[in-house]
């Protein structure tokens, strides 16, 4: 899909507010420029997902929970999937509505805890960097399981509470650091602190319990992405911690519904 000037401007302003104003990331301009043509960034994620779940699921009905500004869904639709996206952010949905004019991808505003679809409606449910923001992790998992057909798959990607990196602020972070310590730490670094209230740091154990409570036991935790943070003199210590514990900065989970 060729981006229109009005669309690019809307995407730019949306992510300026996020990276610059909400998170205070010093090199926010670089991240915004990448988002202006986010479909190019999403192609690698779509291809990785295809390798994990197979062509049949990718050509079926795919739901993206927390679709943001819709770039992933545009690429899915280009690859032949019947792509649906939900997000609870009004501004993101306005951008998705513009993209929907040029692509068969469909979008709806909805909370992850109350998906507006019938039981077993999807072959694949995708949830990338979203479940750490929801009001109820357990209810979100129940809803994702509910709308997945038997034999379908659910993919979840989220930051790990055990990592030494906060993937939204893109800073060093102590494992399991609570918000009451995280806020003054960010303030000392000159960063806005309000977004901490929107974050929950999850563990493989909690996700396992949530899926099992929803009736899904077939769970595969993948190797995930390598550590990508730049920590200067702390890099060697953090690398040793990751190697000794087997922790990765992000949790990547593939669940199959029986």
C-alpha positions in Angstrom: 0.0 0.0 0.0 1.4 3.4 -1.0 1.1 5.8 1.9 -0.8 9.1 1.2 0.6 12.4 2.5 -2.4 12.9 4.9 -1.9 9.3 6.2 1.8 9.8 6.8 1.2 13.1 8.6 -1.4 11.5 10.9 1.0 8.6 11.6 3.8 11.0 12.3 1.8 13.1 14.7 0.5 10.0 16.5 4.0 8.6 17.1 5.5 12.0 18.0 3.1 12.1 20.9 4.0 8.6 21.9 7.8 8.5 21.5 8.5 12.2 22.3 5.8 13.3 24.7 4.8 10.1 26.5 8.1 8.3 26.7 10.6 11.1 26.3 12.9 9.0 24.1 15.9 11.1 23.1 16.1 9.8 19.5 12.4 9.8 19.0 12.7 11.2 15.5 14.4 8.0 14.3 11.5 5.9 15.7 8.9 8.2 14.2 10.5 8.0 10.7 10.4 4.2 10.9 6.7 4.3 11.8 5.8 6.6 8.9 6.2 3.5 6.7 5.6 0.9 9.3 4.4 -1.8 6.8 8.1 -2.2 5.7 9.0 -2.9 9.4 6.2 -5.4 9.8 7.0 -7.6 6.9 9.7 -9.5 8.8 7.3 -10.1 11.7 4.6 -11.4 9.3 7.2 -13.7 7.7 8.4 -15.0 11.1 4.8 -15.7 12.1 4.2 -17.6 8.9 7.1 -19.9 9.6 5.8 -20.5 13.1 2.2 -21.3 12.4 2.1 -22.4 8.7 0.6 -21.1 5.5 -2.9 -22.5 6.1 -3.4 -20.4 9.3 -1.9 -17.4 7.7 -4.3 -17.6 4.8 -7.2 -17.9 7.1 -9.0 -15.5 9.4 -6.4 -13.7 11.5 -7.1 -11.4 14.4 -4.6 -8.8 15.6 -5.4 -7.9 19.3 -3.9 -4.4 19.9 -3.4 -3.6 16.2 -2.3 0.0 16.8 -2.1 1.9 13.6 -2.6 -1.2 11.5 0.6 -1.8 9.6 0.8 -5.5 10.5 -2.7 -6.0 9.2 -2.0 -4.3 6.0 0.9 -6.7 5.3 -1.3 -9.7 6.4 -4.0 -8.6 3.9 -1.4 -8.3 1.1 -0.3 -11.9 1.9 -3.9 -13.2 1.4 -5.1 -13.4 5.0 -8.5 -12.2 6.0 -7.1 -9.8 8.5 -9.0 -8.2 11.4 -7.6 -5.7 13.9 -8.9 -4.4 17.2 -7.6 -1.6 19.4 -9.0 0.5 22.2 -7.2 3.7 21.1 -9.4 6.2 19.2 -6.6 8.0 17.4 -5.1 4.7 16.2 -8.5 3.6 14.9 -8.8 6.8 12.9 -5.5 5.9 11.2 -6.7 2.3 10.6 -9.9 3.6 9.0 -7.8 5.5 6.4 -5.7 2.4 5.7 -8.9 0.2 5.4 -9.9 2.3 2.3 -6.9 0.9 0.4 -6.7 -2.6 1.8 -9.1 -5.5 2.6 -8.0 -5.4 6.2 -10.9 -4.7 8.6 -10.7 -2.9 12.0 -12.9 -2.3 15.0 -12.4 -0.4 18.2 -12.7 -2.8 21.1 -11.0 -3.7 24.4 -9.0 -6.9 24.5 -11.1 -8.1 27.4 -14.3 -8.0 25.3 -13.6 -9.0 21.7 -16.6 -8.4 19.5 -16.5 -11.8 17.7 -18.1 -15.1 18.0 -16.6 -18.3 19.5 -14.0 -20.0 17.2 -14.1 -17.2 14.6 -10.3 -17.1 13.9 -7.6 -19.5 12.7 -4.9 -17.4 14.3 -4.9 -14.7 17.0 -1.9 -12.4 17.2 -1.0 -10.2 20.2 2.2 -8.2 20.0 3.2 -5.8 22.7 -0.3 -5.4 23.9 -1.1 -7.8 26.8 1.2 -5.9 29.1 -1.2 -2.9 28.8 -4.6 -4.5 29.4 -6.7 -4.2 32.5 -7.0 -7.9 32.9 -4.4 -10.3 31.6 -6.5 -13.4 32.5 -9.7 -12.0 30.9 -7.7 -11.1 27.7 -6.3 -14.6 27.5 -9.8 -16.1 27.9 -11.2 -13.9 25.2 -8.3 -14.8 22.8 -8.9 -18.5 23.4 -12.6 -18.1 23.0 -12.4 -16.6 19.5 -9.8 -19.1 18.3 -11.1 -22.2 16.5 -10.1 -25.7 17.7 -6.8 -26.4 16.1 -6.1 -22.7 15.8 -3.1 -20.8 17.3 -2.5 -17.8 19.5 0.8 -15.9 19.4 1.8 -13.6 22.2 4.8 -11.3 22.4 5.5 -9.2 25.5 8.3 -7.8 27.6 9.6 -10.1 30.4 9.5 -9.0 34.0 12.8 -10.8 34.4 14.7 -8.8 31.8 17.1 -5.9 32.4 15.4 -3.8 29.7 12.2 -1.7 29.5 11.2 -2.1 25.9 8.8 0.9 25.8 11.1 3.5 27.4 14.1 1.6 25.9 16.2 1.9 29.1 18.0 -0.4 31.5 15.6 -1.8 34.1 16.0 -3.9 37.1 14.2 -7.3 36.9 10.8 -7.1 38.7 11.3 -3.4 39.5 7.9 -2.2 40.9 6.3 1.1 39.7 7.0 2.8 43.0 10.7 2.5 42.2 10.4 2.7 38.5 8.9 6.2 38.6 11.6 7.9 40.6 14.2 6.1 38.5 12.8 7.5 35.3 12.4 10.9 36.8 16.1 10.9 37.7 16.8 10.1 34.0 14.7 13.1 33.0 11.9 10.9 31.5 8.1 11.2 31.9 6.8 8.7 34.4 3.1 8.5 33.7 3.3 5.6 31.3 4.5 3.3 34.0 0.9 3.1 35.2 0.0 1.5 31.9 2.6 -1.2 32.1 2.6 -4.6 33.7 5.6 -6.8 33.7 4.7 -10.4 32.9 6.4 -13.8 33.4 6.1 -17.0 31.5 4.6 -18.5 34.7 1.7 -16.1 34.8 1.0 -16.5 31.1 1.1 -20.3 31.5 -1.4 -20.1 34.4 -3.7 -17.8 32.4 -3.8 -20.1 29.4 -4.3 -23.2 31.4 -7.2 -21.6 33.3 -8.7 -20.8 29.8 -8.4 -24.5 28.9 -5.2 -24.4 26.7 -2.2 -26.6 27.8 -0.3 -26.8 24.5 2.1 -23.9 25.0 5.5 -23.3 23.4 7.9 -20.7 24.7 10.1 -19.7 21.9 13.7 -18.5 22.0 12.6 -15.0 21.4 14.7 -12.0 20.3 18.3 -11.6 21.5 19.1 -8.8 23.9 19.2 -5.6 21.9 19.8 -3.0 24.5 23.0 -0.9 24.6 24.1 -0.7 28.3 27.6 0.5 28.1 29.7 -0.8 31.0 26.7 -2.9 32.2 26.5 -4.9 29.0 28.9 -7.6 30.2 27.1 -8.1 33.5 23.7 -8.2 31.9 24.9 -10.6 29.3 26.2 -12.9 32.0 22.8 -12.6 33.8 21.0 -13.7 30.6 23.3 -16.6 30.0 23.1 -17.8 33.5 19.4 -17.6 33.9 18.1 -18.3 30.4 16.1 -15.1 30.6 15.3 -13.2 27.4 14.2 -9.5 27.3 10.9 -10.6 25.7 8.5 -13.5 26.1 7.4 -15.1 22.9 4.6 -17.7 23.3 2.7 -19.9 20.8 -0.4 -21.6 22.1 -2.5 -24.2 20.2 -6.1 -24.7 21.1 -7.2 -28.3 21.1 
